Amino acid sequence: MPEPPTDPPMAPIPAVPVIAQRGPYEVELEAGKTYLWCACGRSASQPFCDGSHAGSGLTPVRFECAVSGTQFLCGCKQTGDKPYCDGTHDTLD
C-alpha cells in the first residue's frame, strides 16, 4: 500500500517581540554588574528578563554595564543597539 501524501514542511514563524512600551526604561545600573535585558517584551519585570520568553524563540540579551548611573534601555524591543534605546520607538506605527 502506498504512503499517504504528506504536507510540505512549514516555514518557521519568525520570533517577533512584543512592544513593551513606546519609549525607553530609565534605570540605575551598577558598573561591572551583569544584567539580562528582556528581548521578547513579555517580561513582567521590564526591562529585565523574568523567563517569560520561554517558547517564544527569543532569548534575553546579557550585558555588563561599564559605567554606574542612569541608563536608558529599549522598551520597544526594536533598537539596533540592544539593550540601549536608539530612538527607534519614534519610527513605529
N, C-alpha and C positions, 0 to 999 in steps of 0.2 A: 504494500500500500504506500503511495507517495506521501511525502511530508506535506502538511498544510503550509500554505504560504505564510511568511512572517512579515510583519510590518518592518519597514526600514528603520534603522536606529534613529532616534530623535536627537536633534542637536541639543547640546546642553543649554539650559536657560541661563543667561548671564546673571551673575550676582549683582544686584543693584541696591545700593544703600538707601535707607530711609533718611529724608532730610529731618534731622532732629530739631533744628531751628535755623532761621534765615539770618544768621549773624554769628559772630564768634562768642565763645565762652571765655570770659575774663577770669583767669585762675592764678593763684600764687603757687609757684613751683620752687623746689629746692635744687640747687646745683648739685650734680653728682647722683641724684636720685633717678631711678628708672621708673617710667610710667607706661601704662598701656592705654593708648588713645582708642576710643571706640570708632571703628571704621564702618560699622553696619548701620548706625543710627538707632538701634533698638535698645540700647542700654538705659536702665533707669537711673544710672549713676553718671550721666553725661557730664563732661565729655570723656569720661573714663570707662573702660570696659568692665562689664559685670558678668560676662559669659553669655549674654543673650544672642550672640551671633551664631550659636550652635545650629548647624543645619542650613545656614544662610549662604554658605560658600564664601563668606568674607571672614577675615581674621583681623584682630586688632593690630595697631602699629606700636611696636615697642620703641621707646626713645628715652634718651638720657638728657636731662636738662643741663645745659652748660653754665647758665647764669641764674642765680636766685632772683626771684622777683615776679612781677606781673607779666603773664604771657597771654596771648590770645589764640586759643585753639579753635579749629574749624568746627562749626556747628552744622553746616550744610552737607558735609562729607564729600564735597566735590573739589576741594582745594588741590592745586598742583604742588603744594608744598607741605604735604602731610607731616605732622599733625597740625601745622600752623595755618591760621587763616590768611588767605591771599586775596580776599575780596570777591571771590567767585560768586558768593551769595548774591551780590548786586546784579549779576547777569542772569539769574534763574527766573523762569516764568512763575 
